[in-house]
Protein backbone atom coordinates (compact mmCIF):
# COMPACT_ATOMS: atom_id res chain seq x y z
CA UNK A 1 0.00 0.00 0.00
CA UNK A 2 1.18 3.52 -0.77
CA UNK A 3 -0.25 6.85 0.33
CA UNK A 4 -1.58 8.61 -2.78
CA UNK A 5 -3.64 11.30 -1.01
CA UNK A 6 -3.26 14.76 -2.51
CA UNK A 7 -2.29 16.42 0.75
CA UNK A 8 0.58 18.65 1.76
CA UNK A 9 0.58 17.03 5.20
CA UNK A 10 0.20 13.25 4.86
CA UNK A 11 -0.04 12.84 8.62
CA UNK A 12 -3.48 14.52 8.63
CA UNK A 13 -6.19 11.92 9.29
CA UNK A 14 -9.08 13.80 10.85
CA UNK A 15 -10.69 16.82 12.37
CA UNK A 16 -12.50 17.51 15.62
CA UNK A 17 -15.32 20.01 15.13
CA UNK A 18 -17.16 19.65 18.43
CA UNK A 19 -16.57 23.33 19.06
CA UNK A 20 -16.37 26.36 16.80
CA UNK A 21 -12.61 25.95 16.72
CA UNK A 22 -11.74 23.01 14.48
CA UNK A 23 -8.83 20.86 15.64
CA UNK A 24 -6.82 18.88 13.06
CA UNK A 25 -5.82 15.36 14.04
CA UNK A 26 -2.57 13.80 12.82
CA UNK A 27 -1.19 10.28 12.85
CA UNK A 28 2.11 9.49 14.51
CA UNK A 29 2.96 6.71 12.06
CA UNK A 30 2.60 5.85 8.37
CA UNK A 31 -0.97 5.61 7.04
CA UNK A 32 0.20 3.30 4.25
CA UNK A 33 1.85 0.95 6.75
CA UNK A 34 -1.23 0.95 8.98
CA UNK A 35 -3.49 0.17 6.01
CA UNK A 36 -1.14 -2.61 4.90
CA UNK A 37 -1.03 -4.26 8.32
CA UNK A 38 -4.84 -4.22 8.67
CA UNK A 39 -5.14 -5.68 5.15
CA UNK A 40 -2.74 -8.51 5.97
CA UNK A 41 -4.57 -9.26 9.20
CA UNK A 42 -7.93 -9.37 7.41
CA UNK A 43 -6.69 -11.56 4.55
CA UNK A 44 -5.14 -14.08 6.93
CA UNK A 45 -8.29 -14.14 9.07
CA UNK A 46 -10.38 -14.73 5.95
CA UNK A 47 -8.26 -17.68 4.85
CA UNK A 48 -6.12 -16.00 2.18
CA UNK A 49 -2.54 -17.24 2.01
CA UNK A 50 0.16 -14.56 1.83
CA UNK A 51 3.56 -15.42 0.37
CA UNK A 52 6.44 -13.67 -1.37
CA UNK A 53 6.28 -16.52 -3.92
CA UNK A 54 2.59 -16.05 -4.72
CA UNK A 55 1.43 -15.94 -8.34
CA UNK A 56 -0.77 -12.90 -7.71
CA UNK A 57 0.30 -9.49 -6.39
CA UNK A 58 -2.13 -6.97 -4.92
CA UNK A 59 -1.08 -3.32 -4.88
CA UNK A 60 -3.10 -0.56 -3.27
CA UNK A 61 -3.16 3.22 -3.09
CA UNK A 62 -4.75 5.21 -0.28
CA UNK A 63 -7.04 7.72 -2.01
CA UNK A 64 -8.76 9.12 1.08
CA UNK A 65 -8.43 8.41 4.79
CA UNK A 66 -10.28 10.72 7.12
CA UNK A 67 -12.29 10.89 10.33
CA UNK A 68 -14.85 13.56 11.16
CA UNK A 69 -15.26 13.90 14.91
CA UNK A 70 -18.44 15.72 15.88
CA UNK A 71 -20.94 14.17 18.25
CA UNK A 72 -19.48 10.82 17.17
CA UNK A 73 -16.57 9.52 15.11
CA UNK A 74 -17.23 8.91 11.40
CA UNK A 75 -14.49 7.42 9.22
CA UNK A 76 -14.41 7.34 5.43
CA UNK A 77 -11.64 5.53 3.52
CA UNK A 78 -11.15 4.93 -0.19
CA UNK A 79 -8.56 2.83 -2.00
CA UNK A 80 -7.49 2.11 -5.56
CA UNK A 81 -6.35 -1.50 -6.04
CA UNK A 82 -4.50 -3.32 -8.79
CA UNK A 83 -4.22 -7.11 -9.05
CA UNK A 84 -1.39 -8.33 -11.24
CA UNK A 85 0.52 -11.50 -12.02
CA UNK A 86 4.21 -12.00 -11.29
CA UNK A 87 5.09 -10.73 -14.77
CA UNK A 88 3.44 -7.40 -13.97
CA UNK A 89 0.42 -7.87 -16.21
CA UNK A 90 -2.67 -6.16 -14.84
CA UNK A 91 -5.55 -8.56 -14.15
CA UNK A 92 -7.93 -6.17 -12.42
CA UNK A 93 -8.11 -2.55 -11.29
CA UNK A 94 -10.79 -0.91 -9.23
CA UNK A 95 -11.84 1.03 -6.15
CA UNK A 96 -12.95 -0.08 -2.71
CA UNK A 97 -14.47 2.11 -0.02
CA UNK A 98 -15.35 1.69 3.61
CA UNK A 99 -17.22 3.72 6.20
CA UNK A 100 -17.62 3.28 9.93
CA UNK A 101 -18.98 5.23 12.87
CA UNK A 102 -18.72 4.97 16.64
CA UNK A 103 -19.22 6.86 19.86
CA UNK A 104 -16.21 7.79 21.95
CA UNK A 105 -14.33 10.26 24.10
CA UNK A 106 -13.21 13.60 22.70
CA UNK A 107 -9.93 13.47 20.74
CA UNK A 108 -9.30 9.86 21.74
CA UNK A 109 -6.45 8.12 19.93
CA UNK A 110 -8.06 4.78 20.76
CA UNK A 111 -11.36 5.80 19.16
CA UNK A 112 -9.61 7.13 16.05
CA UNK A 113 -7.74 3.83 15.73
CA UNK A 114 -10.95 1.84 16.26
CA UNK A 115 -13.14 3.65 13.76
CA UNK A 116 -10.42 3.70 11.08
CA UNK A 117 -9.74 0.00 11.59
CA UNK A 118 -13.47 -0.71 11.22
CA UNK A 119 -13.67 1.35 8.02
CA UNK A 120 -10.62 -0.44 6.61
CA UNK A 121 -12.17 -3.85 7.30
CA UNK A 122 -15.36 -2.83 5.49
CA UNK A 123 -13.34 -1.58 2.50
CA UNK A 124 -11.34 -4.80 2.33
CA UNK A 125 -14.51 -6.90 2.64
CA UNK A 126 -15.96 -4.88 -0.24
CA UNK A 127 -12.82 -5.56 -2.28
CA UNK A 128 -12.95 -9.31 -1.79
CA UNK A 129 -16.69 -9.29 -2.39
CA UNK A 130 -16.38 -7.49 -5.73
CA UNK A 131 -17.57 -9.98 -8.39
CA UNK A 132 -15.13 -8.81 -11.08
CA UNK A 133 -12.24 -8.95 -8.60
CA UNK A 134 -13.23 -12.51 -7.72
CA UNK A 135 -13.21 -13.43 -11.41
CA UNK A 136 -9.69 -12.02 -11.86
CA UNK A 137 -8.54 -13.68 -8.64
CA UNK A 138 -9.83 -17.06 -9.84
CA UNK A 139 -7.86 -16.76 -13.07
CA UNK A 140 -10.76 -16.24 -15.46
CA UNK A 141 -10.07 -13.71 -18.20
CA UNK A 142 -13.52 -12.15 -18.52
CA UNK A 143 -17.08 -12.17 -17.31
CA UNK A 144 -20.19 -11.10 -19.18
CA UNK A 145 -22.51 -10.43 -16.25
CA UNK A 146 -21.40 -9.75 -12.71
CA UNK A 147 -23.23 -12.22 -10.44
CA UNK A 148 -25.30 -10.79 -7.63
CA UNK A 149 -24.33 -11.80 -4.12
CA UNK A 150 -26.36 -14.73 -2.80
CA UNK A 151 -27.90 -14.83 0.65
CA UNK A 152 -25.45 -17.58 1.65
CA UNK A 153 -22.46 -15.53 0.49
CA UNK A 154 -23.78 -12.45 2.26
CA UNK A 155 -24.24 -14.43 5.48
CA UNK A 156 -20.60 -15.54 5.32
CA UNK A 157 -19.43 -11.95 4.84
CA UNK A 158 -21.59 -10.80 7.75
CA UNK A 159 -20.09 -13.45 10.02
CA UNK A 160 -16.59 -12.39 8.94
CA UNK A 161 -17.34 -8.77 9.85
CA UNK A 162 -18.84 -9.90 13.17
CA UNK A 163 -15.75 -11.96 13.92
CA UNK A 164 -13.61 -8.90 13.26
CA UNK A 165 -15.55 -7.02 15.94
CA UNK A 166 -17.47 -4.54 13.77
CA UNK A 167 -20.64 -3.08 15.30
CA UNK A 168 -24.21 -3.77 14.22
CA UNK A 169 -24.62 -0.33 12.62
CA UNK A 170 -21.54 -0.77 10.43
CA UNK A 171 -22.58 -4.27 9.34
CA UNK A 172 -26.16 -3.16 8.67
CA UNK A 173 -24.90 -0.32 6.45
CA UNK A 174 -22.74 -2.83 4.54
CA UNK A 175 -25.70 -5.18 4.08
CA UNK A 176 -27.93 -2.40 2.72
CA UNK A 177 -25.52 -1.94 -0.20
CA UNK A 178 -25.06 -5.69 -0.77
CA UNK A 179 -28.59 -7.05 -0.47
CA UNK A 180 -29.29 -10.37 -2.25
CA UNK A 181 -31.54 -10.22 -5.33
CA UNK A 182 -34.14 -12.48 -3.70
CA UNK A 183 -35.89 -11.81 -0.41
CA UNK A 184 -34.69 -13.94 2.49
CA UNK A 185 -36.89 -16.95 3.10
CA UNK A 186 -38.32 -17.74 6.53
CA UNK A 187 -35.84 -20.61 6.82
CA UNK A 188 -32.91 -18.32 6.00
CA UNK A 189 -34.05 -15.76 8.55
CA UNK A 190 -34.12 -18.48 11.20
CA UNK A 191 -30.65 -19.71 10.14
CA UNK A 192 -29.23 -16.18 10.33
CA UNK A 193 -30.74 -15.68 13.77
CA UNK A 194 -29.32 -18.98 15.02
CA UNK A 195 -25.91 -17.98 13.65
CA UNK A 196 -25.96 -14.93 15.93
CA UNK A 197 -26.67 -12.29 13.30
CA UNK A 198 -28.36 -9.28 14.90
CA UNK A 199 -31.99 -8.49 14.12
CA UNK A 200 -31.04 -5.02 12.84
CA UNK A 201 -28.74 -6.64 10.27
CA UNK A 202 -31.46 -9.09 9.20
CA UNK A 203 -33.86 -6.17 8.78
CA UNK A 204 -31.26 -4.40 6.61
CA UNK A 205 -31.08 -7.48 4.38
CA UNK A 206 -34.87 -7.40 4.11
CA UNK A 207 -34.80 -3.74 3.15
CA UNK A 208 -36.20 -2.54 6.46
CA UNK A 209 -34.85 -0.04 8.95
CA UNK A 210 -32.96 1.94 6.35
CA UNK A 211 -31.10 4.91 7.79
CA UNK A 212 -32.58 8.26 6.79
C-alpha positions as CSV (number, residue, x, y, z in Angstrom):
1,X,0.0,0.0,0.0
2,X,1.2,3.5,-0.8
3,X,-0.3,6.8,0.3
4,X,-1.6,8.6,-2.8
5,X,-3.6,11.3,-1.0
6,X,-3.3,14.8,-2.5
7,X,-2.3,16.4,0.8
8,X,0.6,18.7,1.8
9,X,0.6,17.0,5.2
10,X,0.2,13.3,4.9
11,X,0.0,12.8,8.6
12,X,-3.5,14.5,8.6
13,X,-6.2,11.9,9.3
14,X,-9.1,13.8,10.8
15,X,-10.7,16.8,12.4
16,X,-12.5,17.5,15.6
17,X,-15.3,20.0,15.1
18,X,-17.2,19.6,18.4
19,X,-16.6,23.3,19.1
20,X,-16.4,26.4,16.8
21,X,-12.6,26.0,16.7
22,X,-11.7,23.0,14.5
23,X,-8.8,20.9,15.6
24,X,-6.8,18.9,13.1
25,X,-5.8,15.4,14.0
26,X,-2.6,13.8,12.8
27,X,-1.2,10.3,12.9
28,X,2.1,9.5,14.5
29,X,3.0,6.7,12.1
30,X,2.6,5.8,8.4
31,X,-1.0,5.6,7.0
32,X,0.2,3.3,4.2
33,X,1.8,0.9,6.7
34,X,-1.2,1.0,9.0
35,X,-3.5,0.2,6.0
36,X,-1.1,-2.6,4.9
37,X,-1.0,-4.3,8.3
38,X,-4.8,-4.2,8.7
39,X,-5.1,-5.7,5.1
40,X,-2.7,-8.5,6.0
41,X,-4.6,-9.3,9.2
42,X,-7.9,-9.4,7.4
43,X,-6.7,-11.6,4.6
44,X,-5.1,-14.1,6.9
45,X,-8.3,-14.1,9.1
46,X,-10.4,-14.7,6.0
47,X,-8.3,-17.7,4.8
48,X,-6.1,-16.0,2.2
49,X,-2.5,-17.2,2.0
50,X,0.2,-14.6,1.8
51,X,3.6,-15.4,0.4
52,X,6.4,-13.7,-1.4
53,X,6.3,-16.5,-3.9
54,X,2.6,-16.1,-4.7
55,X,1.4,-15.9,-8.3
56,X,-0.8,-12.9,-7.7
57,X,0.3,-9.5,-6.4
58,X,-2.1,-7.0,-4.9
59,X,-1.1,-3.3,-4.9
60,X,-3.1,-0.6,-3.3
61,X,-3.2,3.2,-3.1
62,X,-4.8,5.2,-0.3
63,X,-7.0,7.7,-2.0
64,X,-8.8,9.1,1.1
65,X,-8.4,8.4,4.8
66,X,-10.3,10.7,7.1
67,X,-12.3,10.9,10.3
68,X,-14.8,13.6,11.2
69,X,-15.3,13.9,14.9
70,X,-18.4,15.7,15.9
71,X,-20.9,14.2,18.3
72,X,-19.5,10.8,17.2
73,X,-16.6,9.5,15.1
74,X,-17.2,8.9,11.4
75,X,-14.5,7.4,9.2
76,X,-14.4,7.3,5.4
77,X,-11.6,5.5,3.5
78,X,-11.1,4.9,-0.2
79,X,-8.6,2.8,-2.0
80,X,-7.5,2.1,-5.6
81,X,-6.4,-1.5,-6.0
82,X,-4.5,-3.3,-8.8
83,X,-4.2,-7.1,-9.0
84,X,-1.4,-8.3,-11.2
85,X,0.5,-11.5,-12.0
86,X,4.2,-12.0,-11.3
87,X,5.1,-10.7,-14.8
88,X,3.4,-7.4,-14.0
89,X,0.4,-7.9,-16.2
90,X,-2.7,-6.2,-14.8
91,X,-5.6,-8.6,-14.2
92,X,-7.9,-6.2,-12.4
93,X,-8.1,-2.6,-11.3
94,X,-10.8,-0.9,-9.2
95,X,-11.8,1.0,-6.2
96,X,-13.0,-0.1,-2.7
97,X,-14.5,2.1,0.0
98,X,-15.3,1.7,3.6
99,X,-17.2,3.7,6.2
100,X,-17.6,3.3,9.9
101,X,-19.0,5.2,12.9
102,X,-18.7,5.0,16.6
103,X,-19.2,6.9,19.9
104,X,-16.2,7.8,22.0
105,X,-14.3,10.3,24.1
106,X,-13.2,13.6,22.7
107,X,-9.9,13.5,20.7
108,X,-9.3,9.9,21.7
109,X,-6.5,8.1,19.9
110,X,-8.1,4.8,20.8
111,X,-11.4,5.8,19.2
112,X,-9.6,7.1,16.1
113,X,-7.7,3.8,15.7
114,X,-10.9,1.8,16.3
115,X,-13.1,3.7,13.8
116,X,-10.4,3.7,11.1
117,X,-9.7,0.0,11.6
118,X,-13.5,-0.7,11.2
119,X,-13.7,1.4,8.0
120,X,-10.6,-0.4,6.6
121,X,-12.2,-3.8,7.3
122,X,-15.4,-2.8,5.5
123,X,-13.3,-1.6,2.5
124,X,-11.3,-4.8,2.3
125,X,-14.5,-6.9,2.6
126,X,-16.0,-4.9,-0.2
127,X,-12.8,-5.6,-2.3
128,X,-12.9,-9.3,-1.8
129,X,-16.7,-9.3,-2.4
130,X,-16.4,-7.5,-5.7
131,X,-17.6,-10.0,-8.4
132,X,-15.1,-8.8,-11.1
133,X,-12.2,-9.0,-8.6
134,X,-13.2,-12.5,-7.7
135,X,-13.2,-13.4,-11.4
136,X,-9.7,-12.0,-11.9
137,X,-8.5,-13.7,-8.6
138,X,-9.8,-17.1,-9.8
139,X,-7.9,-16.8,-13.1
140,X,-10.8,-16.2,-15.5
141,X,-10.1,-13.7,-18.2
142,X,-13.5,-12.1,-18.5
143,X,-17.1,-12.2,-17.3
144,X,-20.2,-11.1,-19.2
145,X,-22.5,-10.4,-16.3
146,X,-21.4,-9.7,-12.7
147,X,-23.2,-12.2,-10.4
148,X,-25.3,-10.8,-7.6
149,X,-24.3,-11.8,-4.1
150,X,-26.4,-14.7,-2.8
151,X,-27.9,-14.8,0.7
152,X,-25.5,-17.6,1.7
153,X,-22.5,-15.5,0.5
154,X,-23.8,-12.5,2.3
155,X,-24.2,-14.4,5.5
156,X,-20.6,-15.5,5.3
157,X,-19.4,-11.9,4.8
158,X,-21.6,-10.8,7.8
159,X,-20.1,-13.5,10.0
160,X,-16.6,-12.4,8.9
161,X,-17.3,-8.8,9.9
162,X,-18.8,-9.9,13.2
163,X,-15.7,-12.0,13.9
164,X,-13.6,-8.9,13.3
165,X,-15.5,-7.0,15.9
166,X,-17.5,-4.5,13.8
167,X,-20.6,-3.1,15.3
168,X,-24.2,-3.8,14.2
169,X,-24.6,-0.3,12.6
170,X,-21.5,-0.8,10.4
171,X,-22.6,-4.3,9.3
172,X,-26.2,-3.2,8.7
173,X,-24.9,-0.3,6.4
174,X,-22.7,-2.8,4.5
175,X,-25.7,-5.2,4.1
176,X,-27.9,-2.4,2.7
177,X,-25.5,-1.9,-0.2
178,X,-25.1,-5.7,-0.8
179,X,-28.6,-7.1,-0.5
180,X,-29.3,-10.4,-2.2
181,X,-31.5,-10.2,-5.3
182,X,-34.1,-12.5,-3.7
183,X,-35.9,-11.8,-0.4
184,X,-34.7,-13.9,2.5
185,X,-36.9,-17.0,3.1
186,X,-38.3,-17.7,6.5
187,X,-35.8,-20.6,6.8
188,X,-32.9,-18.3,6.0
189,X,-34.0,-15.8,8.6
190,X,-34.1,-18.5,11.2
191,X,-30.6,-19.7,10.1
192,X,-29.2,-16.2,10.3
193,X,-30.7,-15.7,13.8
194,X,-29.3,-19.0,15.0
195,X,-25.9,-18.0,13.7
196,X,-26.0,-14.9,15.9
197,X,-26.7,-12.3,13.3
198,X,-28.4,-9.3,14.9
199,X,-32.0,-8.5,14.1
200,X,-31.0,-5.0,12.8
201,X,-28.7,-6.6,10.3
202,X,-31.5,-9.1,9.2
203,X,-33.9,-6.2,8.8
204,X,-31.3,-4.4,6.6
205,X,-31.1,-7.5,4.4
206,X,-34.9,-7.4,4.1
207,X,-34.8,-3.7,3.1
208,X,-36.2,-2.5,6.5
209,X,-34.8,0.0,9.0
210,X,-33.0,1.9,6.4
211,X,-31.1,4.9,7.8
212,X,-32.6,8.3,6.8
